Amino acid sequence: MLVSNNSYVAPPSFILNGIPDLERVHVWISFPLCTMYIISLVGNLGLVYLIYYEESLHHPMYFFLAMISLTDLLTCTTTLPNALCIFWFSLKEINFNACLAQMFFVHGFTGVESGVLMLMALDRYIAICYPLRYATILTNLIIAKAGLATFLRGVLLMIPFPFVVKHLPFCQSNIISHTYCDHMSVVKLSCASIKVNVIYGLMVALLIGVFDICCISLSYTMIVKAVISFSSSDARQKAFSTCTAHISAIIITYVPAFFTFFTHRFGGHKIPPSLHVIVANLYLLLPPTVNPIVYGVKTKQI
């Protein structure tokens, strides 16, 4: 949008075009997504309610589970209602500032979720390797501080994103081939260099994703060493079974997350845009849908 000879301002709004090349089947795609969203709402709200009111579940593992359930709820609610409006009513326009807000919340909540998964891995490590000191190490105060630190890390690292994007010149198309305002999808519409955005995005990925994966890997390495040393096969089986649900949550969270991250930056021309957008939506919707089911099945108390 041209203002003077060489200056540009941001467009008043963007157009979220949904899933590219699949516009004709948007309505059909919406039904499984809507079903997953309803399951995630019922499942996660049910878990949070159960953990809050059932005193027997007032233990560190369940507090962390409540944290991840709340984060999952906020993450999918930030994007799915907007996507369904695109699919059902063709309401594709989104205000520029609303787009920046959505971008901030999407990336902020996913950063928080990664941190909570790391805390859950540390919880399993302490429970298995130091069972007698578990209650004294993970006190309610420590859990609250760890949860707050994880939340602040996710939020503070994402604050620069909307401010940097807000000052980019947008002189090309305002059409985003996506169902929500993803950082890279927005900045690629700019007519200026986006090197700062790319570099900062990589830094955040290292500070959150890579750091959390390293901590999770280290925790499970120590868990495996400890479990192997158990003399009883029943004890080994019980120890591994307590980690099954958490390992499932890690897989369904990080696999689509890394796929989305790397295709945006390194494989954008080789991956069909429709596949990229579908995986990006599953990245935000699959964990909230599957986690309550997995934990409900694998955790006897729940």
PyMOL commands that set and color helices and strands:
alter all, ss='L'
color gray80, all
select helices_A, chain A and resi 23-53+55-57+60-89+96-129+131-137+140-158+160-166+183-187+195-228+233-265+273-298
alter helices_A, ss='H'
color red, helices_A
select strands_A, chain A and resi 13-16+93-95+175-176
alter strands_A, ss='S'
color yellow, strands_A
deselect
rebuild
show_as cartoon
